[in-house]
Amino acid sequence: MSLNQIRQKTIAKSLEFSGTALHTGEKVNLRCLPAGADTGIIFRRVDLENKPEIKAEPYNVVSTRRCTSIGLKEDARVTVHTIEHFMAALWGSDIDNILVEIDNAETPVADGSALTYMELIKEAGIKELPEERFIKRIEEPIWAKKADMYLVILPYEGFKVTYTLVYDHPVIGTQFFEYEENNDFFLKEIAPARTFGFEREVKALHRRGLALGGSLDNAVLIGDDKTVNPLRFENEFVRHKILDIIGDMFLNGYIYGHIIAVKSGHQLHVELAKKISDSIIKR
Ligand SMILES: [Zn+2]
């Protein structure tokens, strides 16, 4: 055993949370239970017959429309939407293994960031397991690209995300931010960054059955020339994009690498996560 080995972790005791789902607008109850080593992140749909389970991993992603959804390909009912903020909270809390019981098809949005979930996990406590964590190391550059959006991960002895957000909108414009792994920094600088949406798109989204649970309590709403509710950070948008990437990349567990992203969204994130999954070497 090397001195710097990291042990796997789970939550010390179960925790519960209820809230509204961002897209369906429905009430959801979540119950998280401790899990043993090498379990990973498992969602269990307790409202469905036989309580089917879905493991959070790249090849279980069934949709990336506006959020990241995992599911069972053989049964379309067995889906959990919008896992990315919760996944980012697990990553930020240093959790490897957890069982998440959920009684609806989408996680509760909480405050639109990872902060609420991180506070709940902190309250429940973290339990170290005897088994060592496998950190997957990127051996050569891997990328995903679509039109002017791209995403690359480079070999790096640590975890870093560099994001450039470009939006043709006066309230966002171009924002750049870089995050390098350090738990306190994540909790303070990335975890509180909320999801965002445009006032002018709300009606169209609702017609498509999206953002039905969105409110000023769980998202930054962007008007024509200013935000409707106050920002937590001047560049909250780019920080939230980093939160999304971290949540999506955690589909592969803990990895070392430097991610450089320009205008990327869930579709590219998951494409990259699949490529990483194909290439990773456990050690
Ligand atoms: Zn998000």
py3Dmol code that shows the C-alpha trace and the ligand (Angstrom):
import py3Dmol

protein = """\
ATOM      1  CA  MET A   1       0.000   0.000   0.000  1.00  0.00           C
ATOM      2  CA  SER A   2       1.377   3.378  -0.911  1.00  0.00           C
ATOM      3  CA  LEU A   3       1.264   6.206   1.587  1.00  0.00           C
ATOM      4  CA  ASN A   4      -0.815   8.456  -0.618  1.00  0.00           C
ATOM      5  CA  GLN A   5      -3.535   5.954  -1.415  1.00  0.00           C
ATOM      6  CA  ILE A   6      -7.088   7.235  -1.131  1.00  0.00           C
ATOM      7  CA  ARG A   7      -9.734   5.005   0.386  1.00  0.00           C
ATOM      8  CA  GLN A   8     -13.251   4.697  -0.994  1.00  0.00           C
ATOM      9  CA  LYS A   9     -16.008   6.515   0.851  1.00  0.00           C
ATOM     10  CA  THR A  10     -19.748   6.375   1.395  1.00  0.00           C
ATOM     11  CA  ILE A  11     -22.163   8.322   3.570  1.00  0.00           C
ATOM     12  CA  ALA A  12     -22.080   7.507   7.303  1.00  0.00           C
ATOM     13  CA  LYS A  13     -25.877   7.289   7.608  1.00  0.00           C
ATOM     14  CA  SER A  14     -28.904   7.617   5.374  1.00  0.00           C
ATOM     15  CA  LEU A  15     -30.274  11.002   4.374  1.00  0.00           C
ATOM     16  CA  GLU A  16     -33.575  12.152   2.936  1.00  0.00           C
ATOM     17  CA  PHE A  17     -34.602  15.061   0.786  1.00  0.00           C
ATOM     18  CA  SER A  18     -37.847  16.074  -0.890  1.00  0.00           C
ATOM     19  CA  GLY A  19     -38.381  18.727  -3.489  1.00  0.00           C
ATOM     20  CA  THR A  20     -39.588  19.702  -6.935  1.00  0.00           C
ATOM     21  CA  ALA A  21     -38.094  18.352 -10.156  1.00  0.00           C
ATOM     22  CA  LEU A  22     -36.800  21.059 -12.507  1.00  0.00           C
ATOM     23  CA  HIS A  23     -38.288  19.755 -15.755  1.00  0.00           C
ATOM     24  CA  THR A  24     -41.350  17.691 -14.795  1.00  0.00           C
ATOM     25  CA  GLY A  25     -42.307  20.050 -11.946  1.00  0.00           C
ATOM     26  CA  GLU A  26     -43.353  17.037  -9.872  1.00  0.00           C
ATOM     27  CA  LYS A  27     -42.673  16.424  -6.193  1.00  0.00           C
ATOM     28  CA  VAL A  28     -39.894  13.876  -5.619  1.00  0.00           C
ATOM     29  CA  ASN A  29     -38.609  12.097  -2.545  1.00  0.00           C
ATOM     30  CA  LEU A  30     -34.992  11.030  -2.389  1.00  0.00           C
ATOM     31  CA  ARG A  31     -33.437   8.713   0.161  1.00  0.00           C
ATOM     32  CA  CYS A  32     -29.714   8.036   0.083  1.00  0.00           C
ATOM     33  CA  LEU A  33     -28.252   4.981   1.768  1.00  0.00           C
ATOM     34  CA  PRO A  34     -24.657   4.006   2.506  1.00  0.00           C
ATOM     35  CA  ALA A  35     -23.200   1.436   0.068  1.00  0.00           C
ATOM     36  CA  GLY A  36     -20.211  -0.895   0.136  1.00  0.00           C
ATOM     37  CA  ALA A  37     -16.956  -0.573  -1.788  1.00  0.00           C
ATOM     38  CA  ASP A  38     -17.085  -0.829  -5.599  1.00  0.00           C
ATOM     39  CA  THR A  39     -20.860  -0.306  -5.647  1.00  0.00           C
ATOM     40  CA  GLY A  40     -20.591   3.054  -7.390  1.00  0.00           C
ATOM     41  CA  ILE A  41     -23.549   5.397  -7.670  1.00  0.00           C
ATOM     42  CA  ILE A  42     -26.790   3.454  -7.975  1.00  0.00           C
ATOM     43  CA  PHE A  43     -30.252   4.959  -8.473  1.00  0.00           C
ATOM     44  CA  ARG A  44     -33.220   2.793  -7.480  1.00  0.00           C
ATOM     45  CA  ARG A  45     -36.712   3.691  -8.744  1.00  0.00           C
ATOM     46  CA  VAL A  46     -38.730   2.679  -5.670  1.00  0.00           C
ATOM     47  CA  ASP A  47     -42.043   3.751  -7.272  1.00  0.00           C
ATOM     48  CA  LEU A  48     -41.750   1.129 -10.043  1.00  0.00           C
ATOM     49  CA  GLU A  49     -42.465  -2.585  -9.880  1.00  0.00           C
ATOM     50  CA  ASN A  50     -39.428  -4.607  -8.733  1.00  0.00           C
ATOM     51  CA  LYS A  51     -37.635  -1.340  -7.840  1.00  0.00           C
ATOM     52  CA  PRO A  52     -35.250  -1.388 -10.811  1.00  0.00           C
ATOM     53  CA  GLU A  53     -31.735  -0.034 -10.372  1.00  0.00           C
ATOM     54  CA  ILE A  54     -29.625   2.066 -12.737  1.00  0.00           C
ATOM     55  CA  LYS A  55     -25.919   2.574 -12.281  1.00  0.00           C
ATOM     56  CA  ALA A  56     -24.636   6.067 -13.031  1.00  0.00           C
ATOM     57  CA  GLU A  57     -22.143   5.372 -15.822  1.00  0.00           C
ATOM     58  CA  PRO A  58     -21.603   6.755 -19.322  1.00  0.00           C
ATOM     59  CA  TYR A  59     -23.225   3.934 -21.284  1.00  0.00           C
ATOM     60  CA  ASN A  60     -26.394   4.159 -19.174  1.00  0.00           C
ATOM     61  CA  VAL A  61     -27.093   7.710 -20.351  1.00  0.00           C
ATOM     62  CA  VAL A  62     -30.297   7.626 -22.404  1.00  0.00           C
ATOM     63  CA  SER A  63     -30.784  11.342 -23.095  1.00  0.00           C
ATOM     64  CA  THR A  64     -28.888  14.632 -22.904  1.00  0.00           C
ATOM     65  CA  ARG A  65     -31.750  16.940 -23.853  1.00  0.00           C
ATOM     66  CA  ARG A  66     -31.391  19.911 -21.459  1.00  0.00           C
ATOM     67  CA  CYS A  67     -30.070  17.591 -18.725  1.00  0.00           C
ATOM     68  CA  THR A  68     -28.309  14.257 -18.268  1.00  0.00           C
ATOM     69  CA  SER A  69     -30.679  11.285 -17.955  1.00  0.00           C
ATOM     70  CA  ILE A  70     -29.729   7.708 -17.192  1.00  0.00           C
ATOM     71  CA  GLY A  71     -31.953   4.705 -17.710  1.00  0.00           C
ATOM     72  CA  LEU A  72     -32.369   1.117 -18.762  1.00  0.00           C
ATOM     73  CA  LYS A  73     -32.408   0.787 -22.540  1.00  0.00           C
ATOM     74  CA  GLU A  74     -34.722  -2.221 -22.344  1.00  0.00           C
ATOM     75  CA  ASP A  75     -37.419  -0.327 -20.410  1.00  0.00           C
ATOM     76  CA  ALA A  76     -38.000   3.368 -21.163  1.00  0.00           C
ATOM     77  CA  ARG A  77     -39.942   3.885 -17.906  1.00  0.00           C
ATOM     78  CA  VAL A  78     -36.812   3.187 -15.897  1.00  0.00           C
ATOM     79  CA  THR A  79     -35.166   6.582 -16.169  1.00  0.00           C
ATOM     80  CA  VAL A  80     -33.767   9.225 -13.845  1.00  0.00           C
ATOM     81  CA  HIS A  81     -33.451  12.699 -15.334  1.00  0.00           C
ATOM     82  CA  THR A  82     -31.232  15.626 -14.313  1.00  0.00           C
ATOM     83  CA  ILE A  83     -28.653  13.694 -12.312  1.00  0.00           C
ATOM     84  CA  GLU A  84     -25.756  16.084 -13.047  1.00  0.00           C
ATOM     85  CA  HIS A  85     -26.025  18.493 -10.101  1.00  0.00           C
ATOM     86  CA  PHE A  86     -26.482  15.657  -7.628  1.00  0.00           C
ATOM     87  CA  MET A  87     -23.525  13.831  -9.215  1.00  0.00           C
ATOM     88  CA  ALA A  88     -21.390  16.976  -8.853  1.00  0.00           C
ATOM     89  CA  ALA A  89     -22.367  17.156  -5.170  1.00  0.00           C
ATOM     90  CA  LEU A  90     -21.234  13.533  -4.687  1.00  0.00           C
ATOM     91  CA  TRP A  91     -17.952  14.297  -6.443  1.00  0.00           C
ATOM     92  CA  GLY A  92     -17.443  17.404  -4.299  1.00  0.00           C
ATOM     93  CA  SER A  93     -18.259  15.424  -1.151  1.00  0.00           C
ATOM     94  CA  ASP A  94     -15.674  12.749  -2.014  1.00  0.00           C
ATOM     95  CA  ILE A  95     -18.249   9.934  -2.175  1.00  0.00           C
ATOM     96  CA  ASP A  96     -17.570   6.752  -4.216  1.00  0.00           C
ATOM     97  CA  ASN A  97     -20.492   4.552  -3.271  1.00  0.00           C
ATOM     98  CA  ILE A  98     -24.127   5.370  -2.574  1.00  0.00           C
ATOM     99  CA  LEU A  99     -27.597   3.955  -3.152  1.00  0.00           C
ATOM    100  CA  VAL A 100     -30.141   6.590  -4.135  1.00  0.00           C
ATOM    101  CA  GLU A 101     -33.785   5.644  -3.756  1.00  0.00           C
ATOM    102  CA  ILE A 102     -36.036   7.896  -5.791  1.00  0.00           C
ATOM    103  CA  ASP A 103     -39.818   7.783  -6.280  1.00  0.00           C
ATOM    104  CA  ASN A 104     -40.071   9.715  -9.535  1.00  0.00           C
ATOM    105  CA  ALA A 105     -38.274  10.085 -12.876  1.00  0.00           C
ATOM    106  CA  GLU A 106     -36.226  13.177 -12.004  1.00  0.00           C
ATOM    107  CA  THR A 107     -34.097  14.327  -9.064  1.00  0.00           C
ATOM    108  CA  PRO A 108     -35.299  17.314  -7.007  1.00  0.00           C
ATOM    109  CA  VAL A 109     -33.698  20.522  -8.288  1.00  0.00           C
ATOM    110  CA  ALA A 110     -33.046  21.854  -4.747  1.00  0.00           C
ATOM    111  CA  ASP A 111     -31.546  25.342  -5.167  1.00  0.00           C
ATOM    112  CA  GLY A 112     -30.439  24.678  -8.775  1.00  0.00           C
ATOM    113  CA  SER A 113     -26.843  24.019  -7.735  1.00  0.00           C
ATOM    114  CA  ALA A 114     -24.917  21.311  -5.849  1.00  0.00           C
ATOM    115  CA  LEU A 115     -24.860  23.205  -2.552  1.00  0.00           C
ATOM    116  CA  THR A 116     -27.996  21.806  -0.867  1.00  0.00           C
ATOM    117  CA  TYR A 117     -26.915  18.226  -1.554  1.00  0.00           C
ATOM    118  CA  MET A 118     -23.391  18.862  -0.323  1.00  0.00           C
ATOM    119  CA  GLU A 119     -24.751  20.305   2.930  1.00  0.00           C
ATOM    120  CA  LEU A 120     -27.006  17.258   3.401  1.00  0.00           C
ATOM    121  CA  ILE A 121     -24.094  14.869   2.808  1.00  0.00           C
ATOM    122  CA  LYS A 122     -21.949  16.827   5.244  1.00  0.00           C
ATOM    123  CA  GLU A 123     -24.703  16.506   7.849  1.00  0.00           C
ATOM    124  CA  ALA A 124     -25.011  12.736   7.265  1.00  0.00           C
ATOM    125  CA  GLY A 125     -21.238  12.395   7.563  1.00  0.00           C
ATOM    126  CA  ILE A 126     -18.729  10.502   5.460  1.00  0.00           C
ATOM    127  CA  LYS A 127     -17.552   6.985   6.161  1.00  0.00           C
ATOM    128  CA  GLU A 128     -14.203   5.724   4.932  1.00  0.00           C
ATOM    129  CA  LEU A 129     -14.143   2.159   3.601  1.00  0.00           C
ATOM    130  CA  PRO A 130     -11.078  -0.128   3.786  1.00  0.00           C
ATOM    131  CA  GLU A 131     -10.840  -0.522   0.011  1.00  0.00           C
ATOM    132  CA  GLU A 132      -8.657   1.697  -2.120  1.00  0.00           C
ATOM    133  CA  ARG A 133     -10.155   4.097  -4.666  1.00  0.00           C
ATOM    134  CA  PHE A 134      -9.135   3.549  -8.294  1.00  0.00           C
ATOM    135  CA  ILE A 135      -8.435   6.885  -9.879  1.00  0.00           C
ATOM    136  CA  LYS A 136      -8.549   6.622 -13.638  1.00  0.00           C
ATOM    137  CA  ARG A 137      -5.703   8.391 -15.358  1.00  0.00           C
ATOM    138  CA  ILE A 138      -5.951   9.823 -18.842  1.00  0.00           C
ATOM    139  CA  GLU A 139      -3.035   8.489 -20.889  1.00  0.00           C
ATOM    140  CA  GLU A 140      -3.469  10.523 -24.070  1.00  0.00           C
ATOM    141  CA  PRO A 141      -5.712  13.381 -25.265  1.00  0.00           C
ATOM    142  CA  ILE A 142      -9.332  12.430 -25.853  1.00  0.00           C
ATOM    143  CA  TRP A 143     -11.823  14.832 -27.372  1.00  0.00           C
ATOM    144  CA  ALA A 144     -15.357  15.380 -28.564  1.00  0.00           C
ATOM    145  CA  LYS A 145     -16.369  18.089 -30.999  1.00  0.00           C
ATOM    146  CA  LYS A 146     -19.510  19.392 -32.634  1.00  0.00           C
ATOM    147  CA  ALA A 147     -19.624  22.538 -34.800  1.00  0.00           C
ATOM    148  CA  ASP A 148     -17.935  25.286 -32.714  1.00  0.00           C
ATOM    149  CA  MET A 149     -18.290  23.397 -29.427  1.00  0.00           C
ATOM    150  CA  TYR A 150     -15.460  21.213 -28.206  1.00  0.00           C
ATOM    151  CA  LEU A 151     -14.178  19.397 -25.224  1.00  0.00           C
ATOM    152  CA  VAL A 152     -10.810  17.753 -24.670  1.00  0.00           C
ATOM    153  CA  ILE A 153      -9.206  15.961 -21.743  1.00  0.00           C
ATOM    154  CA  LEU A 154      -5.426  15.901 -21.471  1.00  0.00           C
ATOM    155  CA  PRO A 155      -3.195  13.784 -19.236  1.00  0.00           C
ATOM    156  CA  TYR A 156      -2.694  15.647 -15.945  1.00  0.00           C
ATOM    157  CA  GLU A 157      -1.626  14.543 -12.476  1.00  0.00           C
ATOM    158  CA  GLY A 158      -4.666  16.107 -10.808  1.00  0.00           C
ATOM    159  CA  PHE A 159      -8.098  17.268 -11.888  1.00  0.00           C
ATOM    160  CA  LYS A 160      -8.664  20.571 -13.617  1.00  0.00           C
ATOM    161  CA  VAL A 161     -11.457  22.074 -15.714  1.00  0.00           C
ATOM    162  CA  THR A 162     -10.951  25.126 -17.923  1.00  0.00           C
ATOM    163  CA  TYR A 163     -14.155  26.474 -19.451  1.00  0.00           C
ATOM    164  CA  THR A 164     -14.896  29.179 -21.992  1.00  0.00           C
ATOM    165  CA  LEU A 165     -18.558  30.091 -22.224  1.00  0.00           C
ATOM    166  CA  VAL A 166     -19.664  32.082 -25.255  1.00  0.00           C
ATOM    167  CA  TYR A 167     -23.263  33.235 -25.458  1.00  0.00           C
ATOM    168  CA  ASP A 168     -24.560  35.792 -27.885  1.00  0.00           C
ATOM    169  CA  HIS A 169     -26.476  37.520 -25.105  1.00  0.00           C
ATOM    170  CA  PRO A 170     -25.569  40.808 -23.339  1.00  0.00           C
ATOM    171  CA  VAL A 171     -26.049  39.352 -19.842  1.00  0.00           C
ATOM    172  CA  ILE A 172     -23.643  36.419 -20.433  1.00  0.00           C
ATOM    173  CA  GLY A 173     -21.298  37.238 -23.304  1.00  0.00           C
ATOM    174  CA  THR A 174     -17.934  35.468 -22.984  1.00  0.00           C
ATOM    175  CA  GLN A 175     -16.903  34.087 -19.607  1.00  0.00           C
ATOM    176  CA  PHE A 176     -13.769  32.141 -18.722  1.00  0.00           C
ATOM    177  CA  PHE A 177     -13.065  30.227 -15.513  1.00  0.00           C
ATOM    178  CA  GLU A 178     -10.671  27.560 -14.344  1.00  0.00           C
ATOM    179  CA  TYR A 179     -11.173  25.183 -11.460  1.00  0.00           C
ATOM    180  CA  GLU A 180      -8.507  22.934  -9.984  1.00  0.00           C
ATOM    181  CA  GLU A 181      -9.423  20.210  -7.542  1.00  0.00           C
ATOM    182  CA  ASN A 182      -9.552  21.199  -3.914  1.00  0.00           C
ATOM    183  CA  ASN A 183     -12.671  20.345  -1.939  1.00  0.00           C
ATOM    184  CA  ASP A 184     -13.026  23.598  -0.012  1.00  0.00           C
ATOM    185  CA  PHE A 185     -12.686  25.568  -3.192  1.00  0.00           C
ATOM    186  CA  PHE A 186     -15.346  23.487  -4.915  1.00  0.00           C
ATOM    187  CA  LEU A 187     -17.792  23.949  -2.034  1.00  0.00           C
ATOM    188  CA  LYS A 188     -17.251  27.685  -2.005  1.00  0.00           C
ATOM    189  CA  GLU A 189     -16.630  28.568  -5.627  1.00  0.00           C
ATOM    190  CA  ILE A 190     -18.396  26.003  -7.824  1.00  0.00           C
ATOM    191  CA  ALA A 191     -21.060  24.129  -5.817  1.00  0.00           C
ATOM    192  CA  PRO A 192     -23.286  27.222  -5.238  1.00  0.00           C
ATOM    193  CA  ALA A 193     -23.429  28.181  -8.953  1.00  0.00           C
ATOM    194  CA  ARG A 194     -27.008  27.712 -10.146  1.00  0.00           C
ATOM    195  CA  THR A 195     -28.509  26.567 -13.400  1.00  0.00           C
ATOM    196  CA  PHE A 196     -29.857  29.339 -15.614  1.00  0.00           C
ATOM    197  CA  GLY A 197     -32.504  30.026 -18.211  1.00  0.00           C
ATOM    198  CA  PHE A 198     -33.763  32.813 -20.416  1.00  0.00           C
ATOM    199  CA  GLU A 199     -37.012  34.642 -19.697  1.00  0.00           C
ATOM    200  CA  ARG A 200     -37.787  34.725 -23.435  1.00  0.00           C
ATOM    201  CA  GLU A 201     -37.526  30.912 -23.690  1.00  0.00           C
ATOM    202  CA  VAL A 202     -39.694  29.986 -20.702  1.00  0.00           C
ATOM    203  CA  LYS A 203     -43.003  29.698 -22.585  1.00  0.00           C
ATOM    204  CA  ALA A 204     -41.503  27.571 -25.364  1.00  0.00           C
ATOM    205  CA  LEU A 205     -39.816  25.294 -22.805  1.00  0.00           C
ATOM    206  CA  HIS A 206     -43.090  24.846 -20.924  1.00  0.00           C
ATOM    207  CA  ARG A 207     -44.858  23.919 -24.151  1.00  0.00           C
ATOM    208  CA  ARG A 208     -42.240  21.165 -24.616  1.00  0.00           C
ATOM    209  CA  GLY A 209     -42.807  19.981 -21.038  1.00  0.00           C
ATOM    210  CA  LEU A 210     -39.460  21.336 -19.848  1.00  0.00           C
ATOM    211  CA  ALA A 211     -38.504  23.603 -16.915  1.00  0.00           C
ATOM    212  CA  LEU A 212     -41.988  23.175 -15.411  1.00  0.00           C
ATOM    213  CA  GLY A 213     -40.493  23.229 -11.912  1.00  0.00           C
ATOM    214  CA  GLY A 214     -38.164  26.150 -12.638  1.00  0.00           C
ATOM    215  CA  SER A 215     -38.510  29.175 -10.371  1.00  0.00           C
ATOM    216  CA  LEU A 216     -36.522  32.074  -9.008  1.00  0.00           C
ATOM    217  CA  ASP A 217     -35.679  29.808  -6.040  1.00  0.00           C
ATOM    218  CA  ASN A 218     -33.843  27.239  -8.187  1.00  0.00           C
ATOM    219  CA  ALA A 219     -32.482  28.999 -11.275  1.00  0.00           C
ATOM    220  CA  VAL A 220     -31.033  32.268 -12.454  1.00  0.00           C
ATOM    221  CA  LEU A 221     -33.557  33.823 -14.806  1.00  0.00           C
ATOM    222  CA  ILE A 222     -32.024  35.990 -17.512  1.00  0.00           C
ATOM    223  CA  GLY A 223     -33.987  38.930 -18.905  1.00  0.00           C
ATOM    224  CA  ASP A 224     -33.132  40.980 -21.999  1.00  0.00           C
ATOM    225  CA  ASP A 225     -30.465  43.120 -20.327  1.00  0.00           C
ATOM    226  CA  LYS A 226     -30.157  41.858 -16.733  1.00  0.00           C
ATOM    227  CA  THR A 227     -30.892  38.879 -14.538  1.00  0.00           C
ATOM    228  CA  VAL A 228     -34.328  38.866 -12.893  1.00  0.00           C
ATOM    229  CA  ASN A 229     -32.920  37.511  -9.581  1.00  0.00           C
ATOM    230  CA  PRO A 230     -29.516  38.445  -8.139  1.00  0.00           C
ATOM    231  CA  LEU A 231     -26.398  36.444  -9.029  1.00  0.00           C
ATOM    232  CA  ARG A 232     -24.287  34.606  -6.439  1.00  0.00           C
ATOM    233  CA  PHE A 233     -21.132  35.295  -8.483  1.00  0.00           C
ATOM    234  CA  GLU A 234     -20.545  37.817 -11.221  1.00  0.00           C
ATOM    235  CA  ASN A 235     -19.614  34.884 -13.514  1.00  0.00           C
ATOM    236  CA  GLU A 236     -22.074  32.350 -12.061  1.00  0.00           C
ATOM    237  CA  PHE A 237     -22.922  30.996 -15.543  1.00  0.00           C
ATOM    238  CA  VAL A 238     -19.435  29.714 -16.403  1.00  0.00           C
ATOM    239  CA  ARG A 239     -19.052  28.338 -12.882  1.00  0.00           C
ATOM    240  CA  HIS A 240     -22.285  26.395 -13.345  1.00  0.00           C
ATOM    241  CA  LYS A 241     -21.019  24.981 -16.641  1.00  0.00           C
ATOM    242  CA  ILE A 242     -17.974  23.659 -14.751  1.00  0.00           C
ATOM    243  CA  LEU A 243     -20.342  22.138 -12.181  1.00  0.00           C
ATOM    244  CA  ASP A 244     -22.234  20.404 -15.032  1.00  0.00           C
ATOM    245  CA  ILE A 245     -18.994  19.013 -16.524  1.00  0.00           C
ATOM    246  CA  ILE A 246     -17.846  17.691 -13.161  1.00  0.00           C
ATOM    247  CA  GLY A 247     -21.235  16.006 -12.615  1.00  0.00           C
ATOM    248  CA  ASP A 248     -21.154  14.435 -16.084  1.00  0.00           C
ATOM    249  CA  MET A 249     -17.496  13.360 -15.824  1.00  0.00           C
ATOM    250  CA  PHE A 250     -18.248  11.654 -12.511  1.00  0.00           C
ATOM    251  CA  LEU A 251     -20.111   9.020 -14.549  1.00  0.00           C
ATOM    252  CA  ASN A 252     -16.598   7.519 -14.789  1.00  0.00           C
ATOM    253  CA  GLY A 253     -15.840   7.883 -11.080  1.00  0.00           C
ATOM    254  CA  TYR A 254     -12.718   9.774 -10.048  1.00  0.00           C
ATOM    255  CA  ILE A 255     -10.358  10.644 -12.872  1.00  0.00           C
ATOM    256  CA  TYR A 256      -7.132  12.587 -13.243  1.00  0.00           C
ATOM    257  CA  GLY A 257      -6.950  14.839 -16.267  1.00  0.00           C
ATOM    258  CA  HIS A 258      -7.247  18.413 -17.493  1.00  0.00           C
ATOM    259  CA  ILE A 259     -10.518  19.168 -19.250  1.00  0.00           C
ATOM    260  CA  ILE A 260     -10.646  22.128 -21.603  1.00  0.00           C
ATOM    261  CA  ALA A 261     -14.126  23.041 -22.791  1.00  0.00           C
ATOM    262  CA  VAL A 262     -15.520  25.609 -25.168  1.00  0.00           C
ATOM    263  CA  LYS A 263     -19.315  26.053 -25.304  1.00  0.00           C
ATOM    264  CA  SER A 264     -19.857  22.386 -24.466  1.00  0.00           C
ATOM    265  CA  GLY A 265     -23.093  20.937 -23.104  1.00  0.00           C
ATOM    266  CA  HIS A 266     -24.369  17.612 -21.799  1.00  0.00           C
ATOM    267  CA  GLN A 267     -24.320  15.911 -25.211  1.00  0.00           C
ATOM    268  CA  LEU A 268     -20.579  16.511 -25.691  1.00  0.00           C
ATOM    269  CA  HIS A 269     -19.834  15.804 -22.031  1.00  0.00           C
ATOM    270  CA  VAL A 270     -21.405  12.378 -22.294  1.00  0.00           C
ATOM    271  CA  GLU A 271     -19.733  11.675 -25.644  1.00  0.00           C
ATOM    272  CA  LEU A 272     -16.379  12.410 -23.987  1.00  0.00           C
ATOM    273  CA  ALA A 273     -17.311  10.388 -20.892  1.00  0.00           C
ATOM    274  CA  LYS A 274     -17.999   7.375 -23.144  1.00  0.00           C
ATOM    275  CA  LYS A 275     -14.660   7.780 -24.905  1.00  0.00           C
ATOM    276  CA  ILE A 276     -12.886   8.065 -21.552  1.00  0.00           C
ATOM    277  CA  SER A 277     -14.694   4.966 -20.362  1.00  0.00           C
ATOM    278  CA  ASP A 278     -13.459   3.127 -23.479  1.00  0.00           C
ATOM    279  CA  SER A 279      -9.856   4.164 -22.884  1.00  0.00           C
ATOM    280  CA  ILE A 280      -9.294   4.209 -19.147  1.00  0.00           C
ATOM    281  CA  ILE A 281      -6.758   1.982 -17.522  1.00  0.00           C
ATOM    282  CA  LYS A 282      -7.326   1.124 -13.893  1.00  0.00           C
ATOM    283  CA  ARG A 283      -4.280   0.965 -11.743  1.00  0.00           C
TER     284      ARG A 283
END
"""
ligand_1 = """\
1
ZN
Zn -26.665 22.283 -14.772
"""
view = py3Dmol.view(width=600, height=400)
view.addModel(protein, "pdb")
view.setStyle({"model": 0}, {"cartoon": {"style": "trace"}})
view.addModel(ligand_1, "xyz")
view.setStyle({"model": 1}, {"stick": {}})
view.zoomTo()
view.show()
